[in-house]
Amino acid sequence: MAQVAVSPDGKRVAWLQYGQLRLAQLDDFAHSRPVILSPPGQTCTASEFVWSPDSASIAFLSGCDDSGGQSNLFLSHLDAAVPLRLTDLHGYASAPAYSPNGHVIAFLYVPGATRPPNSLAAETPPSGVIGQDHIEVQRVAAVPAEVPQPAALTFLTPPDLHVFEFDWSPDSSSVAYIAADPPGENNWWVAKLYASQTHFCPLTINGNCPDPSLSLSKVPGAPILAHSGTGETTTDKPTVILSPADVAGPLHGLQIAQPRWSPDGKSIAFIGGLMSDQGLTGGDVWMVPAAGGAPIDLTPDRPASAQWIAWDSSDAIFISELAGSDSRLVRLQVPTRSETGSPATVDPPVFSVPASVGASTFDPALSASADRSIFVFESSSFDTPPEIFAARAQTVPPSPPANAQQLIQLSQFNQGLKPSWGQAVSLSWKNDNFNIQGWLLLPENYDPAKKYPLLVAVHGGPASSVTSRWEGGAGGFSSTVFSALGYFVLMPNPRGSYGEGETFTEANRKDFGYGDLRDILAGVDTVLARYPVDPNRVGIAGWSYGGFMSMFAITQTHRFHAALAGAGISDWLSYYGENSIDQWMIPYFGASVYDDPQVYARSSAIDFIKNASTPTLVVVGDRDGECPAPQSFEFWHALRDLQVPVQFVVYPNEGHGFSDPAHRRDSLERAANWLAKYLPPNP
């Protein structure tokens, strides 16, 4: 499934499966039906969708009616009629969202986009005036929800701000959004929270613009007569609600995500913390007055990482969080302003499962009914393939909960499917007064009487985590494949990861490669003490931050006998001037490389390269903006000169995450062959 969402009235569920939009009654899921996406004779697929507030329609993005594959916004009334096309776009669109009154559909839009607006995508080859030419800005655009033909866009945010996420105010008159000066892919780490009034009349009824607080079903009068959108920005100068760079306290200089307006319109909640990639959200839950003011941390010292939030009422928030090995849904009682400083109350979990949950691929967001009584999502683990589940939230959860795992399995898509890899075990160990959690995959057909090799797979980020997920892996190197090939695979969540609270996530600042590496080595010792692993056949692998850890680890210890370094970083000093996202480094290193070069040199593998002797496979995409190819060139060049066995592969037209299936397959095959040579599995 690519996306799943429950209708606001809680009666139906829609989901995307291989591009097909399907619909089912919540209490009769087995009798689902496809939603018509195109006229007879055409085959169209959808990429994202959103329910209307009245649960009567679904708006979706699709490349229908465009031979070049340009996505447009369509509207289906979930009947036998051909969907209505609402836009005529020429750029990149995503994240459609209805206004609460149902009049307007807003979405993120990059006019004239040449690539997806994120740093994972392959960079456009540089040309022209660098830093000035070819800057693509993502804005919030809007169209009426009901028009007989494609309507002109109205932009709800200004052209000089790149928007990452947004949320409608409950009265549909304003939007709150996380935004920064262009270029967006570099400046998300210094983004601010803004709000803008829209002044947007999406339609006229009998010549008048209806009250924006009314839903269409409550607007008296004749049908829609005209769309008043102009194609221009309709906002006043945006109001800065919060600037992390300017606030004091633990949020200072950190990142913010997922703005959520309270039902009474008085507050905006968000997730704040140290985050290394936009979209990989984790941190504490914060709240700030909608008119601006001091932010309040609602979950200080909570040993978990919030990843998604939704208001239940103006005094309660649902939180999807990662706590150690478990994904949990909890309800937070929001303290009043007079109670500021007192700890917020967290109800017992609606559910807590050692699995991954989310409403779309690799996204921990859930989908909730309007009254927050039903939550729907996809869930999977290393042992169970993906299926759609629902959870019913009680107004007053029992204490202790009668059943902390109140999940209802709706789908049976993968019934009978079994993993082709070994058993998964959640491990815990202590190091430097931290509790560390990680996942261990046993070799397929594990025989405790035999000795096995061990591969340590370090996740990217570093602000991320490995969760139990069907066919999980470490970036471009699949952990489940290596388990199937006869390896133990340890996937640690060392300090810097999500899942143990914000203090733990921030514990590797100015310390890359030291405390986190000690955590990893302590995990290796834990595996060696419990399982039949050959200490002379231990390797390390990783992508991005994990690629850096592979490079750095082999300059600090000789415990690893083979290494796989995907899209790594070998020299933090030169990296600062080569990448397209240097703003992410300030929160981690405390200063720019020009102000404090020593803190960068301290964690640079290249400065310790003469200690390296581990055979290493290095791979990277030639258009990687996050971890540019010169970093891998530098590392390969040094190992080659030192006569350390090394192979270096550059993949054309690839960014930080490989998109070509042939390249993904080739890099994985090369990794398997490399390990077979230097870290051989049992015959």
C-alpha positions in Angstrom: 0.0 0.0 0.0 1.3 3.5 -0.8 -1.3 5.3 1.3 -4.4 4.5 3.5 -6.9 6.9 5.0 -10.2 6.5 6.9 -13.1 8.8 5.9 -13.7 11.7 8.4 -17.0 10.1 9.4 -15.2 6.9 10.2 -17.3 4.7 8.0 -15.1 3.9 5.0 -11.4 3.3 4.2 -9.6 4.2 1.0 -6.1 3.1 0.0 -3.7 3.1 -2.9 -2.5 -0.3 -4.1 -0.2 -0.3 -7.2 -1.6 3.1 -8.1 -5.2 2.0 -8.0 -7.5 3.8 -5.5 -9.7 1.4 -3.7 -12.6 1.9 -1.3 -14.2 -0.3 1.4 -16.7 0.0 4.3 -14.7 -0.1 7.5 -17.0 -3.0 8.8 -17.0 -4.9 5.5 -13.4 -4.5 4.2 -13.4 -7.7 2.3 -15.9 -6.3 -0.3 -13.8 -3.4 -1.5 -14.1 -1.9 -4.9 -11.9 0.3 -7.2 -12.6 3.9 -7.6 -13.0 5.1 -11.2 -9.9 7.3 -12.0 -10.2 7.8 -15.7 -12.6 7.6 -18.7 -13.3 4.3 -20.4 -10.3 3.1 -22.4 -7.7 5.0 -20.3 -5.5 3.5 -17.6 -4.6 6.0 -14.9 -3.0 5.7 -11.5 -3.1 7.9 -8.4 -0.2 9.0 -6.3 -1.8 10.8 -3.3 -5.3 11.4 -2.2 -7.4 13.2 0.5 -11.0 12.8 1.7 -13.4 15.7 1.7 -14.5 16.9 5.2 -18.1 15.5 4.5 -16.7 12.1 3.5 -18.5 12.3 0.1 -15.6 12.8 -2.2 -11.9 12.1 -2.7 -9.4 14.4 -4.3 -6.3 12.8 -5.8 -3.2 13.5 -7.7 -2.7 11.7 -11.0 -1.0 11.9 -14.4 -4.2 11.3 -16.3 -4.9 13.4 -19.4 -1.2 14.2 -19.7 1.1 12.2 -22.0 4.2 13.6 -20.2 3.0 12.3 -16.9 2.3 15.7 -15.3 0.3 15.2 -12.1 -2.9 17.2 -11.7 -5.6 17.3 -9.1 -8.8 15.4 -9.7 -12.0 15.0 -7.8 -14.1 11.8 -7.5 -17.6 11.7 -6.0 -17.0 8.0 -5.5 -19.7 7.1 -8.0 -19.7 5.8 -11.6 -18.9 9.3 -13.0 -15.5 10.2 -14.5 -13.5 12.3 -12.0 -13.4 16.1 -12.4 -10.1 17.6 -13.3 -9.5 20.6 -11.1 -6.1 21.9 -12.2 -3.8 22.5 -15.2 -0.4 22.2 -13.5 3.2 22.6 -14.8 5.4 21.5 -11.9 5.5 19.3 -8.9 2.5 18.9 -6.7 2.0 17.0 -3.4 0.2 16.8 -0.1 -3.4 17.9 -1.0 -5.5 19.1 1.9 -9.1 20.2 2.1 -10.0 23.4 4.0 -12.1 22.4 7.0 -15.2 24.0 5.4 -14.7 21.9 2.2 -14.6 24.9 -0.1 -10.9 24.7 -1.1 -8.2 22.2 -1.8 -4.7 23.4 -1.1 -1.5 21.5 -1.9 2.3 22.0 -2.1 3.4 23.1 -5.5 6.7 23.9 -7.3 6.0 25.7 -10.5 8.2 24.6 -13.3 9.9 21.9 -11.2 12.7 19.9 -12.8 13.0 17.4 -9.9 11.2 16.5 -6.6 11.9 19.3 -4.0 14.0 17.3 -1.6 17.7 16.6 -1.2 17.3 12.8 -1.7 16.5 13.3 -5.4 19.3 13.5 -8.0 20.7 17.1 -8.2 20.3 19.1 -11.4 23.8 19.4 -12.9 25.2 22.9 -11.9 25.1 25.7 -14.4 24.6 29.4 -14.5 25.0 31.6 -11.5 25.2 29.2 -8.6 22.9 30.1 -5.7 20.8 32.4 -7.9 19.8 30.6 -11.1 17.5 27.6 -11.2 16.1 28.0 -7.7 12.8 26.2 -7.4 10.4 27.3 -4.7 7.6 25.3 -3.2 4.5 27.2 -2.2 1.0 26.4 -1.0 -1.4 26.7 -3.9 -5.2 26.3 -3.8 -8.2 25.7 -6.1 -11.9 25.5 -5.4 -13.1 22.0 -4.6 -16.0 22.2 -7.1 -15.5 23.7 -10.5 -16.6 22.6 -13.9 -13.2 23.0 -15.5 -9.6 23.4 -14.4 -9.3 26.6 -12.3 -6.5 29.2 -12.0 -4.3 28.6 -9.0 -4.3 31.0 -6.1 -1.1 31.0 -4.0 -1.6 31.2 -0.3 2.1 31.7 0.6 4.5 34.3 -0.8 7.0 33.6 -3.6 10.1 34.2 -1.5 9.4 31.4 1.1 9.9 27.7 0.4 7.1 25.8 2.3 7.7 22.3 3.6 4.4 21.6 5.5 1.2 23.4 6.2 -2.1 23.2 8.1 -5.5 24.9 7.7 -6.9 27.0 10.6 -10.1 25.5 11.9 -12.1 28.4 10.4 -10.5 28.0 7.0 -9.4 31.6 6.9 -5.6 31.0 7.5 -2.8 28.6 7.0 0.1 27.8 9.3 3.3 26.6 7.6 6.9 25.7 8.1 9.0 27.6 5.6 12.4 29.1 5.0 14.2 31.3 2.4 15.1 29.4 -0.8 16.8 27.2 -1.6 14.5 24.9 0.4 16.6 21.8 0.4 19.4 23.6 2.3 17.4 25.8 4.6 14.9 23.5 6.2 17.2 23.3 9.2 16.6 27.1 9.9 12.9 27.1 9.0 10.4 29.1 10.9 6.7 28.7 11.7 4.5 31.2 9.8 0.8 32.0 9.6 -1.0 33.8 6.8 -4.6 34.9 6.3 -5.8 33.7 2.9 -8.4 36.3 1.9 -9.3 33.7 -0.7 -12.9 33.5 -1.9 -12.9 30.2 -3.8 -16.4 30.7 -5.3 -19.3 33.1 -5.2 -22.9 32.1 -4.3 -25.5 34.5 -5.7 -22.7 37.0 -6.3 -21.4 36.8 -2.7 -18.5 35.1 -1.0 -19.8 32.7 1.7 -18.6 32.8 5.3 -15.4 30.7 5.3 -16.4 29.1 8.5 -19.4 27.4 6.9 -19.2 24.1 5.1 -20.6 23.9 1.6 -23.4 21.8 2.8 -24.5 24.7 5.1 -24.2 27.5 2.5 -27.7 28.6 1.4 -28.5 29.7 -2.1 -27.8 28.8 -5.7 -25.0 26.5 -7.1 -21.5 27.7 -7.7 -21.5 30.6 -10.2 -17.9 31.7 -10.4 -14.4 31.1 -9.1 -12.7 34.2 -7.8 -9.2 32.9 -7.8 -6.7 35.1 -9.6 -3.5 33.1 -9.8 -1.9 35.6 -7.4 -0.9 35.4 -3.8 -3.9 36.3 -1.6 -2.1 36.7 1.7 -1.0 39.6 3.7 2.7 39.7 4.8 3.1 36.4 6.7 3.3 36.5 10.5 6.3 34.8 12.1 4.8 32.7 14.9 8.1 31.0 15.9 11.7 31.2 15.0 13.8 28.5 16.7 17.0 30.5 16.1 15.6 33.3 18.2 14.0 31.5 21.2 15.8 30.6 24.4 15.8 27.2 26.0 16.0 23.6 24.6 14.3 24.4 21.3 17.0 27.0 20.4 18.6 26.3 17.0 16.7 23.0 16.5 14.1 21.9 13.9 10.3 22.1 13.8 7.8 20.0 11.8 4.1 19.2 11.5 2.3 22.4 12.5 -1.2 21.5 13.8 -3.8 24.2 14.6 -5.9 23.5 17.8 -9.6 23.1 17.2 -10.3 26.5 19.0 -7.8 28.3 16.8 -5.8 29.6 19.8 -2.7 27.4 19.6 -0.5 25.6 17.2 1.2 22.4 18.2 4.3 21.0 16.5 7.1 18.5 16.9 10.5 20.1 17.8 13.9 18.5 18.2 17.2 17.7 16.6 16.4 16.3 13.1 18.8 15.5 10.4 16.4 15.1 7.4 13.2 16.9 6.6 10.4 14.3 6.6 12.1 12.0 9.2 10.4 13.6 12.1 11.2 13.0 15.7 11.3 15.0 18.9 9.1 16.5 21.7 5.6 17.8 21.3 5.5 21.6 21.6 2.8 24.2 21.6 2.8 27.9 20.9 0.1 30.6 20.9 -1.3 31.1 17.4 -0.7 34.9 17.9 3.0 34.2 18.8 4.7 33.9 22.1 6.9 31.5 24.1 6.7 27.8 23.1 5.9 25.2 25.7 7.4 21.7 25.7 4.6 19.3 26.4 6.7 16.2 26.7 10.0 17.1 28.3 12.2 14.2 29.4 9.8 11.7 27.9 11.8 8.6 26.9 10.2 8.4 23.4 10.2 10.3 20.1 7.0 11.9 18.8 6.7 11.3 15.1 3.1 12.5 14.3 0.5 14.5 16.2 -3.2 15.2 15.8 -5.4 17.3 18.1 -8.3 15.4 19.7 -9.8 18.5 21.3 -8.4 21.8 22.3 -7.1 20.2 25.5 -5.7 16.9 24.2 -3.4 15.7 21.5 -2.9 12.2 20.0 0.8 11.3 19.5 2.3 8.5 17.4 5.6 7.9 19.0 8.6 5.5 18.9 9.5 4.2 22.3 12.5 1.8 22.1 11.4 -1.1 19.9 7.7 -0.2 20.0 5.4 2.1 17.9 2.8 3.6 20.2 -0.3 5.8 20.0 -0.9 7.8 23.2 -3.2 10.7 24.2 -1.7 13.7 25.9 -3.7 16.0 28.2 -2.6 19.5 27.3 -2.0 21.7 30.4 -3.7 25.1 30.5 -1.6 28.3 30.4 -2.0 28.6 34.2 -0.6 25.1 34.5 2.5 25.9 32.4 5.5 24.2 34.0 3.5 21.3 35.4 4.0 18.0 33.6 1.4 17.0 31.0 -0.6 13.8 31.6 -0.2 11.0 29.1 -3.0 8.4 29.0 -2.2 4.7 28.7 -1.4 3.7 25.1 -4.2 3.1 22.6 -1.8 0.5 21.2 1.9 -0.4 21.5 3.4 -2.8 19.0 6.9 -3.9 18.2 6.3 -3.0 14.5 6.3 -0.1 12.1 3.1 1.9 11.6 2.1 4.6 9.1 -0.5 5.8 6.7 2.0 5.8 3.8 5.3 4.2 2.8 8.0 5.0 5.4 5.8 7.6 7.0 4.8 7.2 10.7 1.7 9.4 10.2 -1.7 7.8 11.0 -5.1 8.5 9.5 -7.8 9.5 11.9 -11.6 10.1 11.7 -12.8 13.6 12.5 -13.9 12.6 16.0 -10.6 10.7 16.6 -12.4 7.6 17.5 -10.8 5.5 14.7 -7.2 5.4 13.5 -6.2 3.6 10.4 -2.7 2.7 9.2 -0.5 0.2 7.6 1.7 -2.0 9.9 4.4 -4.5 9.3 7.3 -6.1 11.1 10.3 -8.3 10.3 7.9 -11.3 10.9 4.6 -10.0 9.4 4.1 -8.5 6.0 2.2 -5.2 5.5 -1.6 -5.1 6.2 -4.1 -2.4 7.0 -5.1 -2.1 10.6 -7.5 0.0 12.6 -7.4 1.1 16.3 -10.3 2.4 18.3 -9.5 5.1 20.7 -11.5 5.4 23.9 -12.4 8.8 25.3 -11.1 7.7 28.7 -8.7 4.9 28.2 -8.7 2.2 31.0 -5.8 2.4 33.5 -4.1 0.0 33.2 -5.3 -0.7 29.7 -7.4 -3.8 29.4 -5.7 -4.5 26.1 -2.8 -2.2 25.1 -2.8 -3.7 21.6 -6.4 -2.8 20.5 -5.7 -3.4 16.8 -8.2 -4.7 14.2 -6.7 -6.2 11.1 -8.7 -5.1 8.1 -6.9 -6.5 5.1 -5.6 -10.0 4.2 -3.5 -8.9 1.2 -0.4 -10.9 2.2 -2.0 -13.8 4.0 0.3 -16.8 3.9 3.4 -14.8 3.0 6.4 -15.8 5.0 9.8 -14.1 5.5 12.7 -15.4 3.5 15.1 -14.3 6.2 15.8 -15.4 9.8 14.1 -14.6 13.1 14.1 -11.0 14.4 15.1 -10.3 18.0 14.9 -7.0 19.8 18.1 -6.5 21.8 18.9 -4.0 24.6 22.2 -3.2 26.2 23.7 -0.4 28.3 26.7 1.8 27.4 27.8 5.1 29.0 24.6 5.2 31.1 22.5 5.0 28.0 19.9 2.3 27.2 20.5 1.2 23.7 18.1 -0.8 21.6 18.7 -2.6 18.3 17.3 -5.3 16.1 19.1 -8.6 15.4 18.2 -10.8 12.4 19.4 -14.4 12.9 20.6 -16.2 9.8 18.0 -18.1 7.8 18.0 -21.8 8.8 19.9 -20.8 11.9 21.8 -23.7 13.6 23.1 -22.8 17.1 25.7 -25.5 16.8 27.5 -23.5 14.0 29.6 -20.3 14.0 28.3 -17.5 11.8 29.5 -14.1 10.5 28.0 -10.9 11.8 27.2 -7.8 9.7 26.5 -4.5 11.6 24.1 -2.4 9.5 24.1 1.3 10.7 21.1 3.4 9.7 21.3 6.8 8.1 20.3 10.1 9.8 21.8 10.1 12.4 18.3 11.3 13.7 16.4 8.3 12.5 15.9 4.7 13.7 15.6 1.1 12.7 12.2 -0.2 13.4 10.8 -3.7 12.8 9.6 -3.5 9.2 9.0 -6.1 6.5 12.1 -6.2 4.2 13.8 -3.6 6.3 17.4 -2.5 5.5 20.2 0.0 6.0 19.8 2.4 3.1 20.8 0.7 -0.1 22.0 -2.4 1.6 19.2 -4.8 2.6 19.6 -6.4 6.0 17.0 -9.1 5.2 19.0 -10.1 2.1 22.1 -10.7 4.2 20.2 -12.6 6.8 18.9 -14.8 4.0 22.5 -15.3 2.8 23.6 -16.7 6.2 24.6 -13.7 8.3 23.6 -12.4 11.7 22.7 -8.8 11.0 22.7 -6.3 13.9 20.8 -3.0 13.3 21.7 -0.8 16.3 20.0 2.4 17.3 22.9 4.2 19.0 22.8 7.6 20.6 21.6 10.1 18.0 18.7 7.9 17.1 15.0 8.3 17.8 13.2 6.2 20.3 14.7 7.0 23.7 13.9 10.7 24.0 15.4 14.0 23.0 18.4 13.9 25.3 19.4 10.6 23.7 18.9 12.0 20.2 21.1 15.0 21.0 23.8 12.9 22.7 26.1 12.7 19.6 26.4 16.4 19.0 30.0 17.4 18.4 30.9 13.7 18.9 30.3 11.8 15.6 32.1 8.5 15.5 32.9 8.3 19.2 30.1 7.7 21.7 27.9 6.4 18.9 30.7 4.0 17.8 31.1 2.8 21.4 27.4 2.1 21.5 27.7 0.0 18.4 30.7 -1.9 19.6 28.9 -2.6 22.9 26.1 -4.0 20.8 28.5 -6.3 19.0 29.8 -7.5 22.3 26.2 -8.2 23.4 25.7 -10.4 20.3 29.0 -12.2 20.7 28.0 -13.0 24.3 24.7 -14.5 23.4 25.0 -16.0 19.9 27.6 -18.2 18.1 29.3 -15.5 16.1 32.8 -15.8 14.8 34.7 -12.6 16.0 37.0 -12.8 13.0 34.0 -12.5 10.6 32.4 -9.2 11.7 31.7 -6.5 9.2 30.0 -3.1 9.0 27.7 -1.5 6.5 25.7 1.7 6.1 24.4 4.4 3.9 24.6 8.2 4.4 25.4 8.6 8.1 25.8 4.9 8.2 28.2 5.2 5.3 30.2 7.7 7.3 30.2 5.3 10.3 31.5 2.5 8.1 34.3 4.8 6.9 35.2 6.2 10.3 34.9 2.9 12.2 37.6 1.2 10.2 40.0 4.0 11.1 39.3 3.5 14.8 39.1 -0.2 15.3 40.3 -3.4 13.6 37.3 -5.4 14.8 35.6 -5.1 11.4 37.0 -7.4 8.7 34.9 -6.0 5.8 33.1 -2.8 5.2 30.3 -1.4 2.9 30.2 2.4 2.6 27.2 3.8 0.7 27.0 7.5 0.1 29.4 8.2 3.0 31.4 11.2 4.3 35.1 10.9 4.7 36.2 14.5 5.4 33.8 16.8 7.2 35.9 19.9 6.4 35.8 19.5 2.6 32.2 18.1 2.9 31.0 21.4 4.3 31.8 23.2 1.1 30.7 20.5 -1.3 27.2 19.5 -0.2 23.9 21.3 -0.9 22.6 21.0 2.7 25.3 22.5 4.9 22.7 24.1 7.2 22.1 20.7 8.8 25.6 20.7 10.2 25.4 23.7 12.5 23.1 22.1 15.1 25.3 19.0 15.2 28.8 20.6 15.2 27.9 23.9 17.0 29.5 26.2 14.5 30.5 26.4 10.8 33.6 24.7 9.6 35.2 28.1 9.2 34.6 29.0 12.9 35.6 25.7 14.4 37.5 23.4 12.0 38.8 21.2 14.7 35.4 19.8 15.7 35.0 18.7 12.1 38.5 17.3 11.8 38.0 15.3 15.0 35.3 13.2 13.2 36.9 13.0 9.8 37.9 9.5 8.7 40.5 10.9 6.3 42.5 12.3 9.3 42.9 8.8 10.6 43.1 6.9 7.3 46.6 5.4 7.9 45.0 3.2 10.6 42.6 1.6 8.1 43.2 -1.9 6.8 39.7 -3.2 6.3 38.6 -4.3 2.7 36.0 -1.8 1.7 33.3 -1.4 -1.0 32.4 2.2 -1.7 29.3 3.2 -3.8 27.7 6.6 -4.5 25.5 8.3 -7.0 27.1 10.9 -9.2 24.4 13.5 -8.5 24.1 13.1 -4.8 23.7 16.5 -3.1 23.5 15.2 0.5 26.8 13.2 0.4 28.5 14.3 -2.8 30.6 11.8 -4.8 34.0 13.6 -4.1 33.7 12.3 -0.5 33.8 8.8 -1.7 36.5 9.6 -4.2 38.7 10.9 -1.4 38.2 7.8 0.7 38.8 5.4 -2.2 41.9 7.3 -3.3 43.4 7.1 0.2 42.7 3.4 0.7 44.1 2.6 -2.8 47.3 4.5 -2.0 47.6 2.6 1.2 47.1 -0.7 -0.7 44.0 -1.6 1.3 41.6 -3.7 -0.8 38.9 -1.3 -2.1 36.4 -1.1 -4.9 34.6 2.1 -5.8 31.5 2.3 -8.0 29.8 5.5 -9.1 26.2 5.2 -10.4 25.1 7.7 -13.1 22.1 10.0 -12.7 21.5 8.9 -9.1 21.0 11.0 -6.1 21.3 10.2 -2.4 18.7 7.4 -2.8 19.0 5.2 -5.9 15.9 5.3 -8.1 17.0 3.0 -10.9 16.1 -0.7 -10.0 19.0 -1.9 -12.0 21.4 0.2 -9.9 19.9 -0.9 -6.6 20.2 -4.5 -7.7 23.8 -4.0 -8.9 24.9 -2.3 -5.7 23.4 -5.1 -3.6 24.9 -7.8 -5.7 28.3 -6.2 -5.4 27.9 -5.9 -1.7 27.0 -9.6 -1.4 30.0 -10.6 -3.5 32.3 -8.3 -1.4 31.1 -9.9 1.8 31.3 -13.4 0.3 35.0 -12.7 -0.4 36.1 -11.0 2.8 33.4 -12.1 5.3 32.3 -15.5 3.9 29.1 -17.1 5.2 29.1 -20.7 6.2 29.5 -23.2 3.3 
